[in-house]
């Protein structure tokens, strides 16, 4: 059985295009597929773009859902502060 290469190419292009759209939005060169994002105050993982929608998977959920890319944001980074050195 031969894999459907046309579909594989489309998925790769959706992922690359989605990453570039979100990269432009967040002014971040580090935004990549499989990166953590926030959607409606819930943590999620960005998977790819498809038909102008961002495909994400909320943490703790096995289903992927399509959402508008504008509804995504980057999670806040909580940095641990070390005590001052004596």
N, C-alpha and C positions, 0 to 999 in steps of 0.2 A: 504494500500500500504506500503510495507516494503522498507526502504531506502537501497540504494546500499552501504553496509558497506565496501566492497572492495575498492570502489572509494574514500570513505571518508578516509580510512586508507592511501591510496596512496597520497591523497592531504596533509594530516597531515605530512606524511613522507617527501614529497617534501618540505614543509615549514620548517621542522626541519633541513633537509639536507642543504637547501639553506642558512638558518641562520648560520649554522656551517661553510659552505664554506666562506661566507662573513665575519664571525667572525674571521676566520683564516687569511683572506686577510687583514683585517683592524686592527688586533691585538686588538680587542675591545670585551669585554665581554658583552657590553650593546647593541650590534646590534641585533635587533629583527624584525620579520615581522611587517609591518605597520610603520616602521621607515622611516624617510625622508632620501632620497639619492639624488645624483646629477647624471644626465645622459645627456651628450651632452650640458652642461651648462644650463640645465633645471631641476627644482626641480621635484622630483617624490617620490612615495611611493613604497617601496619594498613590494610585496605581498607574493611570494613564489618562489621556484625553480621548474622547470618542464623540464625534458629531457635535463638537463645540461644548460638550459637558465634561466635567472632571469626574472620573471614576475613582471613588474612594472606598475604603473599608473601615468602618468605625471599629475601634479597639473593642475586643470582646464579642464581636459579631462576625459571623462567617460569610455574610452576604455582601457583595459589592453593590454600591448604589451610585447613580449618576446625580451630580449636583452642579449648579452654576459655579464656574471658577471664581466668580466674584465673592462667593460665600465662604471661601477658604481664607484662613490666615495662618501665620506661623505661630507655634506655641511659644509662650514666654520661657526664657531660659532662667532657671533659678540656679544661681551660682553659690556654692558653699563658700562662705568666708572663713578664712583661717584666722585664729587668734593672733594678735601681734606678737612678734618675736621679742623676747626680753633682752 
